[in-house]
Amino acid sequence: MRKRIRLVVLLVYVATAVVVVFFARKPQTAAGQQSDFYLYQLNVNCTDSGLVTKIFTVKGSGKMGTHVFCAGRCGGRMVTFTDAMAGLPAKVSQALSAELDKYDTDAVRRGWAIADCVGKAKTPKELPPKKNCEKPTPWFGSSSACKDVQGPQITGYDPPRVVTLSICGIEVFHDIVPKDHLGGFDAYKTALSYFVRKRVGSKICCDMLREAARTGIPCDPTNDIDCDGKSNQADFYTTKFARSPDINNLFGSPEGAPIDPFPAGLNPDDPGFLPPQDKCDCKWELVKGSLNCSPDGKQKHFYEARWRCPSTGNERFTRKYAAATAPCP
């Protein structure tokens, strides 16, 4: 009888141990295997702006609510897709991977892949080259073969409140600044100078421009400074404050590409920033631009650019640094 009682007690202990082990192996929620959430939400940040570029969600097997996590530029550091998936159930990570791939089926039209933001396998360089692309204007941008290099000139007098933009001695644009312009006459001149340099840079090859004016190849810059088919006199757009010349950029950017604004002092034709134009028969495309401010006030700020030649798919990476004491948004 005592032996039977001992046997029953032993069996109870064993059963209890099995139950304890079973529940101890239940997936964890924070630091371990997160498998008891109802919904998993992946926020992909392609820039340091704090704005979410794209949100992906998949259902889990639990009832605990939503688990939100980040990939890409998260809190000032880079989190890869693999890192973001660490600790998640395999089915969840596989489903999210499939969602990213599905979204990137439209990457050819956009010109960039969101997988690039999170270090996933697909990148913009895998996108097929474009047959048709925007050709560069040869006199914009630095050229080692150029002898006469000049910057755009902004002149203006008040009265009569007329501002003129000249490039290599050719008048490209002029406008009468309204008396009620926000900031006044000088503010318009400053804004126009900043705008033009951001579009075409500060180094214009006047040798090539004058040769094109003589031959008309690829266009006559005295009539069409950026060879876009519109005369200089008609190539402008109007805001509620004033008119601005609609001069084409030195480079292109695919629609929706994750590009942080250039900081003050960075021009597109700064040495070492825009890739050499003779390495691409189209305008280079900026497919990603990231502004990285100093994390501690000692390390330099830097802007990292990822460029792609549309006709070949070749890519280049460039960086421009600024002192930690310089303003950084």
Protein Blocks (a to p, Z undefined) as FASTA:
>chain_A
ZZmmmmmmmmmmmmmmmmmmmmmmpccfklmccfkbfbdcddddfbfnopafbdcddddf
bfnbpadddehjeehiacdfklmmgopafklmmmmmmmmmmmmmmmmmnopafklmnopa
bdfklpccdfbdcdddfkgocdfkbmbdcdddddddddehiacddeehiafbdcdddfkl
ghijmlmmmmmmmmmmmmnojbdcfklmmmmmmnopabdfklmmnonopafklmccddfk
bccdddddfbdcdehiacddddehiafklghiagcfklpcbdcddfbdcddddfklmacc
ddddddddfknopacdddddddfkbccZZ
